[in-house]
Amino acid sequence: MERLCSLAVRRRLSSLLLLLQLFAGASTEEFLVFGPGEPIVAVLGGNISLPCCVEPGMSAENMELRWFRSKFSEAVYVYQNGWEQTEELMAQYAGRTSLDREFLTQGRAAVVIHKVQASDDGLYSCFFRKGRLYDEATLVLKVAGVGSAPRVHITGPEEDGVLVACSASGWFPKPQVQWRDLRGEKFLAFSEAHARDAAGLYSVEAALVVRERSAGNVTCSLLNPILGQEKAMAIFIPEPFFSQVSPWTARMWLFLGSVAALGLLLLGAGYYTWRQHSMWAKARGEQATLRGAKEDRQTKEEALKAREWRKAVYLAAGGKAQLYADWRHEKFPSWLVTLDPESAHPGLVISQEKMSVTLKDSHEDSVSTCSVLGLEGITSGRWHWEVAVTDGDNSEWALGVCRGDVNRKGWYRESSDRGFWVVGRFERCYCACTVPETVFEKRFSHRVGVFLDYDAGDVSFYNMTDGSHIFSFPPASFSGTLFPYFRLRSGGVSLAICPKVGGPEGPPVPLSLPGAGISSASGVDEVECPLLSCSVEPTLPSLP
């Protein structure tokens, strides 16, 4: 693993020097992540390591480490807070990956994939994060396996020769087929067909017409292009077999006569046309496959370039750009919110699973404010959760965060100077509880995202239906514990916490309409969001 990382460092030395020039004067804790510069070859059924390292060398024990496929959410292995995290793993890697921690204190780590499968073939990324600093590297894994030896047999007479068939299974990737005669010369004209089983392994069927001049040993061989391993099988076709073919054909021509001869000629012409069409269609299919592979490689290369560009723009903005709704998985992990019945007002009804709250039908205490807190408090980090609002246009309600020491007895009104950072519907308008309050011209979505950056003192709200930014409170200096906050005052409104899921939370969408800036009350200049990272092939801005 050390040799692979050293080779990658040397190959990217020029890039490192350029980055050092761009970020001269930055914190000495900044780092870069490197992976092997060449593809890693894995054998089917075996184990393989995917190594990555940090430069300059530093301990990675307290970092967040993640190996994933084409998307950040397609986790292969996640290491966080000193432990393996299994909630986000893709199903196909459950129980098949482990972390090699031998050199973790030196900044080198490797994920081991056990019992390698054909589906493991492809592109991987390793992601290292320490605080607000992070970087990632790309690795290529090539899976290879040698299947069964070819089985060769004579099928029967074909045109002016003998049809010989060759078949095999269990190969990966698609094997290269060759036919050779007794002198070792290759046959160039033969048919070939491939198929894949449920495990993704290839089977092959190849057929060759052997003419009389090629009588003798005929060999069918299969070659694995990655491992360079070959398996072959020969079959002997005796000379008398060909002597039986020609007389039989001549007697058939004499028996059928001139009319039958014409019919056979037409049939032969049709068969020849069909074979030519089949070969043409096969060639077109192979060209389409090659073209698709090329386009896929170009798409991945563009995605990697875009990721580096997005990171540079984000760092240039000082980490202040409003990017949370689009980067919520990468930047703001989901906070698992459950309601605390002990903190709930008697006029509220908490669901059995502690995930939603409504007003009691009999509640008529207009001089009391009914609220409830989340069970777990937050003292550091970046987190987000989503709340579904039902019948919110005809009721009074609020949601957001509050300090644990606020006064919630009797009737009170929320505001940021009292330890409440909330938005909602008050009387007949939607607003944010600033001082003075900020009134919104439009009503909210029925799905609101709360994004909390405790260390930066930022609380932001997003429309999770279309991804647009609703409001950001001015930067605050948080102290103590903050709790998710939910308040109901009137009407049949219901607030429900959207459950955390392991896969993607839906396709990302633009944060704002074209030409519109990002709403903020923090005094920071409005910033257009150029850092979209969509799972549905977005149109990226032109790269520098």
FIDRENPA-295559 format. One record per residue (C-alpha): x, y, z. Coordinates in steps of 0.02 Angstrom, whole numbers, padded with zeros to 5 digits, always signed. Layout:
N
XYZ
...
This chain:
544
+00000+00000+00000
+00145+00119+00038
+00222+00089-00135
+00056+00125-00223
+00030+00288-00128
+00210+00344-00158
+00190+00314-00344
+00028+00414-00347
+00110+00558-00252
+00252+00570-00377
+00132+00569-00523
+00028+00710-00450
+00175+00814-00390
+00143+00949-00519
-00040+00963-00464
+00014+00976-00283
+00134+01119-00322
-00004+01211-00414
-00125+01190-00269
+00006+01251-00146
+00025+01408-00251
-00164+01436-00258
-00190+01411-00072
-00029+01489-00008
-00047+01545+00170
-00187+01421+00209
-00193+01316+00368
-00053+01190+00390
-00187+01059+00425
-00242+01056+00244
-00207+00892+00155
-00228+00799-00008
-00287+00620-00034
-00201+00504-00159
-00242+00332-00227
-00151+00211-00343
-00109+00285-00512
-00141+00120-00603
-00297+00008-00605
-00306-00123-00467
-00334-00302-00530
-00443-00419-00425
-00476-00604-00454
-00655-00669-00439
-00688-00747-00268
-00530-00675-00190
-00497-00524-00079
-00431-00355-00138
-00374-00194-00053
-00419-00017-00110
-00281+00092-00031
-00278+00281-00009
-00160+00396+00087
-00149+00574+00152
-00011+00697+00106
+00069+00772+00206
+00071+00621+00321
-00041+00635+00474
-00147+00519+00579
-00315+00473+00503
-00385+00391+00661
-00501+00539+00698
-00548+00575+00518
-00707+00525+00427
-00658+00398+00293
-00777+00343+00156
-00758+00232+00003
-00901+00247-00122
-00948+00209-00302
-01008+00339-00431
-01117+00431-00302
-01071+00490-00127
-01223+00398-00058
-01169+00231-00137
-01059+00187+00012
-00941+00038+00007
-00866+00072+00180
-00887+00215+00306
-00771+00249+00456
-00825+00387+00574
-00791+00432+00756
-00668+00287+00767
-00796+00154+00717
-00866+00072+00563
-01037+00142+00511
-01152+00019+00420
-01314+00119+00398
-01267+00190+00226
-01184+00036+00149
-01248-00028-00018
-01332-00198+00002
-01205-00287-00108
-01061-00238+00010
-01146-00280+00176
-01031-00397+00272
-00901-00398+00130
-00791-00248+00173
-00669-00210+00313
-00538-00077+00353
-00351-00113+00361
-00299-00001+00506
-00115-00054+00518
-00048+00112+00452
-00195+00224+00500
-00088+00331+00617
+00026+00367+00468
-00117+00428+00358
-00132+00268+00254
-00291+00164+00249
-00361+00027+00139
-00533-00050+00123
-00530-00238+00092
-00669-00311-00017
-00694-00495+00021
-00757-00627-00101
-00741-00514-00254
-00890-00518-00374
-00908-00464-00556
-01018-00318-00499
-00869-00247-00401
-00785-00200-00565
-00775-00013-00599
-00737+00158-00526
-00718+00196-00338
-00681+00354-00237
-00602+00371-00065
-00652+00524+00038
-00557+00588+00191
-00628+00729+00300
-00558+00816+00454
-00668+00954+00522
-00708+01068+00375
-00563+01006+00269
-00585+00861+00149
-00518+00786-00012
-00548+00630-00115
-00459+00520-00242
-00519+00403-00378
-00474+00218-00397
-00509+00095-00538
-00542-00088-00497
-00534-00217-00635
-00611-00386-00591
-00551-00539-00687
-00593-00723-00682
-00552-00876-00786
-00700-00989-00819
-00719-01165-00883
-00610-01242-01019
-00690-01236-01192
-00793-01386-01248
-00773-01424-01434
-00881-01543-01538
-00933-01574-01719
-01110-01517-01755
-01130-01584-01932
-01106-01541-02117
-01117-01357-02165
-01108-01292-02344
-00946-01368-02414
-00869-01412-02246
-00899-01465-02067
-00975-01357-01931
-00875-01362-01767
-00942-01280-01607
-00848-01215-01454
-00930-01163-01288
-00875-01109-01113
-00945-01016-00962
-00896-00923-00803
-00776-00795-00880
-00753-00612-00835
-00732-00497-00925
-00788-00559-01097
-00653-00680-01159
-00564-00666-01326
-00599-00815-01440
-00476-00885-01567
-00483-01033-01687
-00318-01107-01753
-00277-01247-01875
-00144-01382-01862
-00007-01258-01914
-00061-01130-01785
-00135-01010-01912
-00290-00914-01859
-00462-00932-01937
-00531-00758-01964
-00710-00802-02015
-00816-00878-01878
-00973-00832-01781
-00973-00786-01596
-01111-00752-01467
-01100-00702-01283
-01222-00702-01136
-01212-00655-00950
-01284-00753-00804
-01359-00687-00642
-01185-00664-00566
-01130-00558-00714
-01012-00691-00785
-00995-00720-00972
-01032-00878-01071
-00977-00892-01253
-01032-00993-01405
-00920-00993-01559
-00947-01090-01722
-00823-01123-01864
-00849-01202-02036
-00697-01311-02073
-00661-01342-02258
-00573-01496-02324
-00407-01408-02346
-00402-01375-02159
-00431-01556-02106
-00338-01611-01951
-00325-01534-01778
-00432-01379-01748
-00405-01285-01583
-00525-01167-01494
-00443-01054-01364
-00512-00924-01240
-00403-00784-01170
-00436-00673-01018
-00374-00500-01078
-00335-00438-00901
-00247-00589-00826
-00172-00649-00990
-00225-00827-00948
-00284-00944-01086
-00379-01108-01096
-00387-01210-01255
-00462-01372-01323
-00423-01461-01488
-00527-01581-01593
-00468-01694-01735
-00573-01702-01894
-00521-01856-01998
-00502-01843-02187
-00639-01972-02226
-00769-01859-02146
-00748-01735-02287
-00758-01870-02421
-00930-01914-02353
-00989-01736-02371
-00955-01704-02556
-01034-01865-02629
-01187-01839-02521
-01205-01663-02587
-01182-01719-02769
-01315-01856-02755
-01434-01729-02680
-01408-01613-02829
-01441-01756-02953
-01597-01811-02861
-01678-01641-02849
-01643-01596-03030
-01631-01428-03106
-01786-01356-03020
-01727-01409-02847
-01554-01340-02888
-01630-01170-02922
-01724-01178-02756
-01565-01222-02662
-01475-01079-02745
-01610-00959-02689
-01609-01033-02514
-01420-01017-02507
-01429-00837-02564
-01557-00799-02430
-01451-00886-02298
-01297-00790-02353
-01393-00626-02345
-01456-00669-02171
-01281-00710-02110
-01213-00550-02183
-01351-00451-02099
-01317-00540-01933
-01132-00502-01944
-01171-00321-01989
-01293-00305-01842
-01164-00383-01725
-01031-00261-01784
-01150-00114-01757
-01189-00178-01583
-01005-00191-01537
-00976-00015-01604
-01121+00049-01499
-01050-00039-01345
-00878+00038-01373
-00956+00209-01403
-01059+00194-01244
-00904+00145-01143
-00811+00295-01214
-00954+00413-01171
-00963+00338-00996
-00777+00370-00970
-00797+00548-01032
-00944+00576-00914
-00844+00513-00765
-00695+00622-00812
-00807+00775-00826
-00888+00734-00658
-00716+00722-00575
-00662+00889-00652
-00826+00969-00597
-00803+00905-00419
-00630+00985-00407
-00698+01147-00480
-00846+01150-00360
-00730+01125-00213
-00617+01269-00268
-00767+01387-00285
-00836+01334-00116
-00668+01365-00030
-00649+01532-00121
-00818+01585-00049
-00750+01551+00126
-00877+01414+00156
-01018+01544+00168
-01113+01500+00010
-01290+01436+00038
-01265+01260-00030
-01349+01154+00101
-01506+01095+00009
-01401+01021-00131
-01252+00957-00029
-01355+00893+00118
-01285+00715+00111
-01103+00769+00089
-01099+00921+00203
-01246+00902+00323
-01283+00723+00382
-01461+00681+00433
-01500+00708+00618
-01617+00573+00683
-01754+00674+00769
-01880+00596+00889
-01998+00697+00996
-01977+00705+01185
-02147+00677+01269
-02077+00742+01435
-02051+00914+01353
-02224+00920+01270
-02365+01037+01323
-02520+00943+01389
-02620+01012+01242
-02518+00913+01116
-02537+00736+01052
-02372+00644+01015
-02384+00494+00899
-02336+00322+00964
-02176+00318+00861
-02134+00496+00925
-02116+00563+00748
-02268+00681+00732
-02369+00804+00838
-02546+00876+00829
-02660+00979+00942
-02789+00892+01052
-02968+00916+00991
-03018+00978+01165
-02876+01105+01181
-02947+01281+01199
-02813+01365+01306
-02782+01520+01198
-02667+01598+01329
-02542+01454+01320
-02412+01412+01187
-02402+01226+01150
-02228+01164+01102
-02119+01009+01109
-01931+00978+01088
-01828+00844+01005
-01762+00710+01121
-01578+00729+01075
-01487+00897+01087
-01349+00962+00974
-01186+01037+01038
-01074+01036+00882
-01062+00993+00697
-01173+01012+00546
-01343+00925+00537
-01509+00933+00446
-01683+00860+00461
-01845+00878+00363
-02021+00915+00426
-02183+00881+00332
-02318+01013+00369
-02499+00959+00345
-02641+01088+00338
-02515+01225+00376
-02602+01360+00273
-02751+01369+00393
-02662+01356+00561
-02530+01437+00670
-02367+01341+00691
-02178+01360+00698
-02023+01249+00684
-01835+01268+00697
-01714+01258+00845
-01702+01335+01019
-01584+01337+01167
-01617+01211+01304
-01636+01347+01437
-01774+01451+01354
-01937+01490+01444
-02080+01390+01366
-02212+01412+01504
-02380+01496+01475
-02394+01613+01327
-02233+01672+01245
-02174+01732+01075
-02018+01662+00991
-01874+01773+00932
-01689+01750+00898
-01638+01865+01042
-01734+01749+01162
-01647+01591+01100
-01772+01538+00965
-01721+01522+00781
-01886+01474+00701
-01998+01508+00551
-02183+01472+00529
-02359+01542+00507
-02415+01672+00632
-02595+01736+00626
-02616+01767+00437
-02437+01777+00373
-02279+01673+00355
-02125+01747+00437
-01959+01717+00525
-01942+01763+00709
-01806+01895+00692
-01805+02064+00781
-01906+02140+00702
-01990+01990+00622
-01961+01954+00437
-02123+01930+00338
-02121+01820+00181
-02221+01864+00028
-02258+01682-00016
-02316+01534+00086
-02201+01390+00128
-02184+01220+00047
-02266+01076+00139
-02091+01001+00164
-01965+01112+00257
-01781+01071+00283
-01691+01136+00439
-01501+01151+00418
-01396+01187+00573
-01210+01229+00572
-01177+01242+00759
-00993+01292+00746
-01028+01429+00616
-01182+01492+00710
-01295+01468+00559
-01477+01412+00550
-01553+01400+00374
-01719+01339+00305
-01751+01265+00133
-01902+01217+00027
-01868+01030+00006
-01999+01016-00132
-01901+01120-00258
-01736+01144-00163
-01752+01335-00151
-01684+01435-00005
-01815+01505+00116
-01718+01601+00248
-01553+01608+00345
-01538+01689+00516
-01393+01810+00546
-01239+01720+00614
-01255+01686+00800
-01135+01629+00936
-01213+01469+01003
-01178+01405+01178
-01250+01259+01271
-01366+01133+01189
-01486+01168+01045
-01643+01063+01022
-01760+01037+00873
-01915+01143+00912
-02097+01119+00860
-02245+01233+00908
-02433+01222+00872
-02558+01358+00919
-02720+01334+00820
-02804+01236+00681
-02786+01056+00625
-02601+01070+00579
-02487+00919+00597
-02295+00922+00600
-02209+00758+00556
-02022+00721+00551
-01975+00640+00387
-01885+00476+00423
-01700+00458+00382
-01667+00338+00238
-01505+00248+00189
-01511+00289+00002
-01527+00452-00092
-01663+00572-00028
-01728+00611-00201
-01652+00695-00353
-01569+00862-00312
-01647+01014-00394
-01585+01194-00423
-01575+01301-00266
-01646+01457-00351
-01727+01510-00512
-01611+01575-00649
-01557+01753-00612
-01615+01748-00430
-01495+01764-00285
-01501+01670-00120
-01608+01747+00018
-01510+01784+00176
-01524+01898+00326
-01343+01878+00376
-01274+02028+00281
-01165+01918+00172
-01168+01960-00014
-01292+01858-00111
-01209+01715-00206
-01271+01619-00357
-01251+01432-00324
-01133+01356-00454
-01099+01198-00354
-01239+01080-00403
-01198+00895-00385
-01346+00805-00463
-01375+00619-00482
-01476+00648-00641
-01337+00712-00758
-01355+00902-00735
-01292+01030-00860
-01133+01090-00776
-01061+01265-00796
-00910+01286-00909
-00753+01232-00818
-00608+01353-00806
